[in-house]
Amino acid sequence: MRLSDMNWMQVETYLRNDDRCVVPLGSTEQHAYLSLSVDSILSERVALEAAEPLGVPVFPVLAYGLTPYFQDFPGTVSLRMETYIRVIRDILDGLHRSGFRRILLCNGHGGNAPAGAFAIEWMADHPGTTVRFHSWWNAPRTWEMVQKTDPVASHASWMENFPWTRLANIRGPDTQKPMIDLERLRLHDPAGVRLMLQDGNYGGLYQRSDEDMLAIWAAAVEETRALIEGPWA
């Protein structure tokens, strides 16, 4: 259930019987022909669908993350590392003060990985509280489904092209883009990254069938729900 559909009194009542919650982490960055909010859309949606049958509240998605390499693509917004970690700390502190003790950070953006490392540090200072960092798209079962469907899967390719991340009347090319050299890409500044990527897709088909995508999505929701259910430490 969405926290935005609750008032504080309902949260207080919920916390008398349960202390779990989910916080989706996203970003605002280029995704070729797809929405700039792909990572936020997907992390929030998978969290909501996973948590709904369990009655666990899902907080609003943190829609900005760490994406400095895409800053030459208009519309991309990247937080500084120091800012991002401080935001994550403040969110966790606020949840802890409210009474949440089992927190799932449902992450939709690879660049946000430092939040997972920070969560371990934060837990050391908050005994009795568990924070799980879950990058939903490359969790074991979901990633296995992706690889079985098409091993050429990457940023802004078919693997992020769901019915709810597409833009009306916009479709990418019908060809398969060759995979870029990731090691070489990491050597470039934002201008060089844009020049190397051109449209922003790292490589692969731009779109696959809805049947393929919904099968992957079902696996992702089930895998995320299993983490919310526990066991927790």
KEKE-3310 file (N, C-alpha, C; in steps of 0.2 Angstrom, whole numbers, plus 5000, padded with zeros to 4 digits):
npx = (5004:5002:5011:5007:4993:4990:4987:4995:4990:4985:4997:5003:4995:4997:5011:5010:5008:5017:5033:5039:5044:5045:5056:5057:5071:5076:5080:5084:5087:5094:5086:5087:5075:5065:5056:5063:5062:5063:5069:5064:5050:5050:5056:5047:5035:5037:5040:5027:5018:5023:5022:5009:5000:5004:5001:5011:5018:5023:5035:5035:5044:5062:5067:5079:5096:5113:5121:5131:5138:5129:5126:5127:5116:5101:5089:5093:5097:5108:5113:5126:5138:5140:5129:5119:5121:5119:5105:5100:5104:5096:5083:5083:5085:5074:5064:5067:5065:5052:5048:5050:5058:5062:5068:5066:5076:5072:5079:5082:5092:5108:5119:5116:5121:5131:5122:5118:5130:5132:5120:5124:5134:5126:5117:5125:5126:5113:5108:5097:5089:5086:5091:5088:5096:5090:5092:5082:5081:5093:5093:5095:5085:5077:5087:5091:5080:5080:5092:5089:5079:5085:5102:5109:5107:5104:5107:5094:5090:5080:5077:5073:5061:5046:5028:5024:5035:5037:5035:5021:5018:5031:5045:5059:5073:5071:5081:5095:5106:5124:5133:5141:5158:5161:5171:5179:5170:5169:5180:5177:5172:5156:5153:5160:5154:5141:5144:5149:5139:5128:5112:5109:5107:5115:5116:5109:5092:5079:5066:5056:5043:5028:5024:5036:5041:5032:5033:5045:5043:5034:5042:5051:5043:5038:5050:5054:5044:5046:5058:5052:5044:5052:5063:5069:5083)
npy = (4994:5011:5024:5037:5036:5035:5041:5049:5043:5031:5025:5024:5015:5004:5001:4996:4982:4978:4981:4983:4991:4998:5007:5014:5017:5027:5036:5050:5050:5049:5037:5033:5031:5029:5034:5047:5044:5030:5022:5026:5024:5010:5004:5009:5004:4989:4988:4992:4982:4971:4973:4975:4963:4960:4970:4980:4995:5007:5019:5035:5036:5039:5050:5054:5051:5044:5049:5054:5052:5054:5067:5075:5073:5080:5084:5074:5072:5073:5069:5074:5063:5065:5072:5063:5052:5058:5061:5048:5044:5052:5048:5035:5038:5045:5035:5025:5033:5034:5021:5010:4995:4985:4987:4989:4994:4996:4996:5004:5008:5006:5015:5019:5011:5014:5017:5005:5000:5010:5008:4996:5002:5011:5002:4997:5006:5006:4995:4981:4985:4981:4983:4980:4980:4980:4977:4977:4972:4965:4955:4938:4928:4936:4941:4929:4926:4937:4934:4922:4925:4935:4937:4948:4962:4977:4994:5005:4997:4984:4977:4986:4991:4992:4991:5002:5011:5016:5029:5038:5036:5035:5025:5015:5011:4996:4988:4978:4985:4986:4980:4992:4996:4993:4995:5005:5015:5019:5027:5039:5057:5066:5072:5064:5052:5054:5056:5043:5035:5039:5038:5033:5020:5006:4994:4981:4974:4986:4984:4971:4958:4960:4949:4943:4953:4954:4942:4942:4953:4947:4938:4946:4953:4943:4939:4950:4952:4940:4944:4954:4947:4939:4927:4939:4947)
npz = (5000:4997:5005:5004:5004:5016:5033:5047:5059:5055:5051:5064:5070:5062:5065:5077:5075:5065:5058:5046:5030:5014:5003:4988:4977:4964:4949:4939:4923:4907:4896:4882:4870:4880:4895:4905:4918:4920:4930:4942:4940:4938:4950:4960:4956:4956:4969:4975:4969:4975:4988:4991:4993:5006:5014:5018:5020:5007:5004:4996:4980:4979:4968:4963:4960:4958:4945:4936:4924:4914:4912:4901:4894:4890:4903:4912:4930:4942:4959:4970:4977:4991:4995:4991:5000:5012:5011:5011:5023:5031:5028:5033:5046:5049:5047:5057:5068:5068:5070:5062:5059:5050:5035:5018:5005:4989:4975:4959:4951:4945:4948:4961:4970:4981:4991:4997:5002:5012:5020:5027:5036:5043:5049:5059:5068:5073:5081:5080:5070:5053:5037:5021:5005:4989:4973:4961:4947:4944:4953:4958:4953:4944:4935:4930:4922:4913:4906:4900:4892:4883:4881:4877:4885:4892:4898:4895:4884:4878:4890:4899:4894:4896:4896:4904:4904:4892:4880:4873:4856:4852:4847:4848:4836:4825:4824:4831:4842:4843:4857:4867:4872:4888:4897:4891:4890:4903:4905:4900:4901:4904:4891:4882:4885:4880:4866:4863:4866:4858:4855:4868:4872:4878:4871:4861:4857:4855:4859:4865:4865:4874:4881:4884:4892:4903:4909:4914:4923:4932:4938:4945:4954:4962:4967:4974:4983:4991:4998:5006:5014:5022:5029:5041:5049)
capx = (5000:5006:5011:5003:4986:4989:4988:5000:4987:4985:5004:5004:4991:5001:5017:5009:5008:5022:5038:5042:5042:5049:5058:5060:5076:5076:5085:5081:5092:5092:5085:5086:5069:5061:5055:5069:5060:5062:5072:5059:5044:5050:5057:5041:5030:5039:5039:5020:5015:5026:5020:5002:4996:5007:4999:5017:5018:5028:5036:5037:5051:5067:5068:5085:5101:5119:5121:5135:5141:5124:5124:5127:5110:5096:5084:5097:5099:5113:5115:5133:5139:5139:5122:5115:5122:5116:5098:5099:5105:5091:5077:5084:5084:5067:5060:5069:5062:5044:5047:5051:5064:5064:5067:5069:5077:5071:5083:5081:5097:5114:5123:5114:5124:5133:5117:5118:5136:5130:5116:5128:5137:5120:5114:5130:5125:5106:5106:5090:5086:5088:5090:5090:5097:5088:5092:5077:5082:5098:5092:5096:5079:5075:5092:5091:5075:5082:5097:5086:5075:5090:5108:5111:5102:5108:5104:5090:5088:5073:5076:5069:5056:5040:5022:5024:5041:5037:5032:5016:5020:5038:5048:5066:5074:5069:5088:5099:5112:5130:5135:5147:5164:5159:5177:5181:5165:5170:5185:5175:5168:5150:5153:5163:5149:5136:5147:5150:5132:5124:5105:5109:5106:5121:5117:5104:5086:5076:5060:5054:5036:5025:5024:5042:5042:5027:5035:5051:5040:5031:5047:5054:5038:5038:5057:5054:5039:5049:5062:5048:5041:5057:5065:5073:5087)
capy = (5000:5018:5028:5043:5034:5034:5047:5047:5039:5024:5022:5023:5009:4999:5000:4992:4975:4977:4986:4983:4996:4998:5013:5013:5021:5028:5041:5054:5050:5047:5030:5033:5033:5028:5039:5049:5042:5023:5019:5027:5020:5003:5003:5010:4999:4983:4988:4992:4976:4966:4974:4975:4958:4959:4976:4983:5002:5008:5026:5038:5034:5044:5050:5057:5047:5046:5047:5060:5051:5055:5074:5079:5071:5085:5081:5070:5076:5069:5071:5072:5057:5067:5074:5057:5048:5062:5060:5041:5043:5056:5044:5029:5040:5046:5029:5022:5037:5032:5014:5005:4991:4981:4992:4986:4999:4993:5000:5003:5011:5004:5020:5020:5005:5016:5017:4998:5000:5015:5004:4992:5006:5013:4997:4996:5011:5005:4988:4979:4987:4978:4987:4976:4984:4975:4980:4972:4970:4960:4950:4931:4925:4940:4941:4923:4927:4941:4931:4917:4929:4938:4939:4955:4966:4983:5000:5008:4992:4980:4975:4992:4993:4989:4995:5008:5015:5018:5035:5038:5037:5035:5019:5015:5007:4989:4984:4977:4989:4982:4982:4996:4993:4996:4998:5011:5020:5022:5032:5046:5062:5066:5073:5058:5046:5055:5055:5036:5031:5042:5038:5032:5013:5003:4989:4976:4976:4991:4982:4964:4957:4961:4943:4942:4957:4953:4936:4944:4957:4943:4935:4952:4955:4937:4939:4956:4950:4935:4948:4958:4942:4937:4929:4945:4946)
capz = (5000:4996:5011:5002:5005:5024:5037:5052:5064:5052:5052:5071:5071:5058:5068:5083:5074:5060:5058:5039:5025:5008:5001:4982:4975:4957:4946:4933:4919:4900:4894:4875:4868:4885:4899:4909:4925:4920:4936:4947:4938:4939:4957:4964:4954:4958:4977:4976:4968:4979:4995:4992:4997:5013:5018:5020:5016:5002:5004:4989:4977:4979:4961:4961:4962:4956:4937:4934:4918:4909:4913:4895:4891:4894:4908:4918:4936:4947:4965:4972:4982:4998:4995:4991:5006:5018:5010:5013:5031:5034:5027:5037:5053:5050:5047:5063:5074:5068:5073:5057:5061:5044:5029:5011:5000:4983:4970:4952:4947:4946:4951:4968:4974:4987:4997:5000:5007:5018:5024:5032:5041:5047:5054:5064:5073:5075:5083:5081:5064:5047:5031:5015:4998:4984:4966:4959:4940:4944:4959:4955:4949:4939:4931:4926:4917:4908:4902:4896:4886:4878:4885:4875:4888:4894:4900:4889:4879:4878:4897:4903:4890:4899:4894:4908:4904:4885:4879:4868:4849:4852:4847:4845:4830:4825:4824:4837:4843:4845:4863:4868:4877:4895:4900:4887:4892:4910:4904:4897:4904:4901:4884:4879:4886:4875:4860:4862:4866:4853:4857:4875:4873:4878:4866:4861:4854:4859:4862:4864:4866:4880:4884:4887:4898:4908:4912:4918:4928:4937:4942:4949:4959:4967:4971:4979:4989:4996:5003:5011:5019:5026:5036:5042:5055)
cpx = (5004:5005:5007:4996:4985:4990:4993:4997:4986:4992:5006:5001:4995:5007:5016:5009:5014:5027:5042:5039:5047:5050:5061:5065:5076:5081:5081:5087:5090:5091:5083:5079:5063:5061:5062:5068:5060:5064:5067:5053:5044:5052:5051:5036:5031:5038:5031:5017:5017:5023:5013:4998:4998:5004:5005:5017:5024:5029:5036:5044:5056:5069:5074:5091:5108:5120:5125:5137:5136:5122:5124:5120:5105:5091:5087:5099:5102:5114:5123:5133:5137:5132:5117:5115:5119:5108:5096:5099:5098:5084:5078:5083:5077:5062:5061:5065:5055:5043:5048:5058:5066:5062:5070:5070:5077:5073:5082:5086:5104:5119:5122:5117:5128:5128:5117:5124:5135:5125:5119:5131:5131:5118:5119:5129:5117:5105:5099:5086:5089:5086:5093:5090:5095:5088:5088:5078:5088:5098:5092:5091:5077:5080:5093:5086:5077:5087:5094:5082:5080:5096:5111:5106:5106:5104:5101:5088:5081:5072:5073:5063:5050:5034:5022:5030:5041:5033:5027:5019:5027:5041:5055:5067:5072:5075:5090:5105:5118:5131:5141:5152:5163:5166:5180:5176:5166:5176:5183:5172:5161:5149:5155:5158:5143:5138:5147:5144:5127:5116:5104:5109:5113:5122:5111:5098:5083:5069:5059:5046:5034:5025:5030:5043:5038:5030:5041:5048:5037:5036:5050:5049:5038:5045:5057:5050:5042:5054:5058:5046:5046:5059:5070:5077:5084)
cpy = (5006:5021:5034:5042:5033:5041:5044:5042:5032:5021:5020:5016:5003:4996:4996:4984:4973:4982:4986:4989:4995:5005:5012:5019:5021:5033:5045:5055:5048:5039:5030:5035:5032:5034:5041:5046:5034:5020:5020:5024:5013:5001:5004:5005:4992:4982:4988:4985:4970:4966:4974:4970:4957:4965:4980:4990:5003:5016:5029:5037:5040:5045:5053:5052:5049:5044:5053:5059:5053:5063:5078:5077:5076:5081:5076:5075:5071:5072:5070:5067:5059:5069:5067:5053:5051:5061:5053:5040:5047:5052:5038:5032:5042:5040:5025:5026:5035:5025:5008:5001:4986:4985:4989:4992:4995:4998:4999:5006:5009:5009:5021:5015:5008:5016:5010:4998:5004:5011:5000:4996:5009:5008:4996:5000:5011:4998:4987:4981:4984:4982:4982:4981:4979:4979:4975:4968:4965:4955:4943:4928:4929:4941:4935:4923:4931:4938:4925:4920:4931:4940:4946:4960:4971:4989:5003:5004:4989:4979:4980:4994:4989:4994:5002:5012:5018:5025:5035:5040:5037:5027:5019:5011:5000:4985:4983:4981:4985:4985:4987:4993:4997:4999:5004:5017:5023:5027:5039:5050:5062:5067:5067:5052:5048:5054:5047:5033:5033:5043:5037:5024:5010:4997:4984:4978:4982:4989:4974:4963:4958:4955:4941:4946:4956:4946:4938:4948:4952:4940:4940:4953:4949:4938:4945:4955:4945:4939:4952:4953:4940:4930:4935:4943:4947)
cpz = (5000:5003:5010:5003:5012:5027:5043:5058:5061:5052:5059:5072:5068:5062:5075:5082:5069:5060:5051:5035:5019:5005:4994:4980:4967:4955:4941:4928:4912:4899:4887:4874:4874:4890:4903:4916:4925:4927:4942:4946:4940:4946:4961:4962:4956:4966:4978:4975:4972:4986:4996:4995:5004:5017:5021:5016:5012:5002:4997:4987:4978:4972:4958:4964:4959:4949:4934:4927:4912:4909:4907:4891:4894:4897:4913:4923:4940:4953:4966:4977:4989:4999:4996:4998:5012:5017:5013:5020:5034:5034:5032:5045:5054:5051:5054:5069:5074:5071:5068:5059:5055:5038:5023:5007:4993:4977:4963:4948:4949:4950:4958:4973:4981:4993:5000:5005:5013:5023:5029:5038:5046:5052:5060:5070:5076:5076:5083:5075:5058:5041:5025:5009:4993:4977:4962:4952:4940:4950:4955:4950:4943:4933:4927:4921:4911:4903:4898:4891:4881:4882:4883:4878:4892:4896:4893:4884:4881:4886:4901:4899:4891:4896:4898:4908:4896:4885:4873:4861:4848:4852:4845:4839:4831:4825:4831:4837:4846:4852:4863:4873:4883:4898:4897:4889:4898:4910:4902:4902:4901:4894:4880:4879:4881:4868:4858:4862:4860:4856:4865:4877:4873:4873:4867:4858:4859:4862:4861:4866:4873:4884:4887:4893:4904:4912:4917:4924:4934:4941:4947:4955:4964:4971:4976:4985:4994:5001:5008:5016:5024:5025:5036:5048:5061)
residu = (MET:ARG:LEU:SER:ASP:MET:ASN:TRP:MET:GLN:VAL:GLU:THR:TYR:LEU:ARG:ASN:ASP:ASP:ARG:CYS:VAL:VAL:PRO:LEU:GLY:SER:THR:GLU:GLN:HIS:ALA:TYR:LEU:SER:LEU:SER:VAL:ASP:SER:ILE:LEU:SER:GLU:ARG:VAL:ALA:LEU:GLU:ALA:ALA:GLU:PRO:LEU:GLY:VAL:PRO:VAL:PHE:PRO:VAL:LEU:ALA:TYR:GLY:LEU:THR:PRO:TYR:PHE:GLN:ASP:PHE:PRO:GLY:THR:VAL:SER:LEU:ARG:MET:GLU:THR:TYR:ILE:ARG:VAL:ILE:ARG:ASP:ILE:LEU:ASP:GLY:LEU:HIS:ARG:SER:GLY:PHE:ARG:ARG:ILE:LEU:LEU:CYS:ASN:GLY:HIS:GLY:GLY:ASN:ALA:PRO:ALA:GLY:ALA:PHE:ALA:ILE:GLU:TRP:MET:ALA:ASP:HIS:PRO:GLY:THR:THR:VAL:ARG:PHE:HIS:SER:TRP:TRP:ASN:ALA:PRO:ARG:THR:TRP:GLU:MET:VAL:GLN:LYS:THR:ASP:PRO:VAL:ALA:SER:HIS:ALA:SER:TRP:MET:GLU:ASN:PHE:PRO:TRP:THR:ARG:LEU:ALA:ASN:ILE:ARG:GLY:PRO:ASP:THR:GLN:LYS:PRO:MET:ILE:ASP:LEU:GLU:ARG:LEU:ARG:LEU:HIS:ASP:PRO:ALA:GLY:VAL:ARG:LEU:MET:LEU:GLN:ASP:GLY:ASN:TYR:GLY:GLY:LEU:TYR:GLN:ARG:SER:ASP:GLU:ASP:MET:LEU:ALA:ILE:TRP:ALA:ALA:ALA:VAL:GLU:GLU:THR:ARG:ALA:LEU:ILE:GLU:GLY:PRO:TRP:ALA)
# end
